[in-house]
Amino acid sequence: MKRLRISALASDIIISFYVIVTLYLRFKLESETATGPFESLIMGICFVVIIWALIKLKVLNPNWFGLFNSKRSKS
């Protein structure tokens, strides 16, 4: 069975979009309802666990926009 693997650039874009959308949803939900810090913390952890699981399963393969290059060119 072939696994779904998303390219590095697409993974970076998906993760960035995911972070922006989840932050927007958290701020909107917290302003409309009376949520405390504990509920906010649990919601944030759940959102992080989802993206962490996708990276661990190698569905997403982030390159972090080339910020942490492990292959450095030697001069």
C-alpha positions in Angstrom: 0.0 0.0 0.0 1.4 3.4 -1.0 1.6 6.1 1.6 0.4 9.6 1.1 3.5 11.9 1.2 3.2 15.6 0.6 6.2 17.6 -0.7 8.3 19.8 1.6 7.1 23.1 0.2 3.5 22.0 0.2 3.9 20.8 3.7 5.3 24.2 4.8 2.3 26.0 3.2 -0.2 23.6 4.7 1.3 23.9 8.2 1.4 27.7 7.9 -2.2 27.9 6.8 -3.2 25.4 9.6 -1.6 27.6 12.3 -3.2 30.8 11.0 -6.7 29.2 10.8 -6.5 27.5 14.2 -5.3 30.7 15.9 -8.1 32.6 14.3 -10.7 29.9 15.4 -9.3 29.9 18.9 -9.4 33.7 19.3 -12.9 33.9 17.7 -14.2 31.1 19.9 -12.7 32.5 23.1 -14.1 35.9 22.5 -17.6 34.6 21.8 -17.8 32.2 24.6 -16.7 32.2 28.2 -13.7 29.9 28.1 -11.1 29.9 30.7 -7.4 29.3 30.5 -7.7 25.6 31.0 -10.1 25.2 28.0 -7.8 27.3 25.9 -4.8 25.3 26.8 -6.5 22.0 26.0 -7.7 23.3 22.7 -4.2 24.5 21.8 -2.7 21.1 22.8 -5.3 19.3 20.6 -4.4 21.4 17.6 -0.7 20.9 18.1 -1.1 17.1 18.5 -3.0 16.9 15.2 -0.2 18.5 13.3 2.5 16.6 15.2 0.8 13.3 14.4 0.7 14.1 10.7 4.4 14.9 10.8 5.3 11.8 12.7 3.3 9.6 10.3 5.3 11.3 7.5 2.2 12.6 5.7 3.6 16.1 6.1 7.4 16.6 5.5 8.2 20.1 6.5 11.4 21.8 5.4 10.6 24.8 7.6 11.1 27.0 4.5 14.8 26.1 4.4 15.6 27.7 7.8 17.2 24.6 9.3 19.3 23.2 6.5 21.0 20.0 7.7 23.1 19.9 4.5 25.5 22.8 4.5 27.7 23.5 1.6 31.4 23.4 2.6 33.6 26.0 0.9 
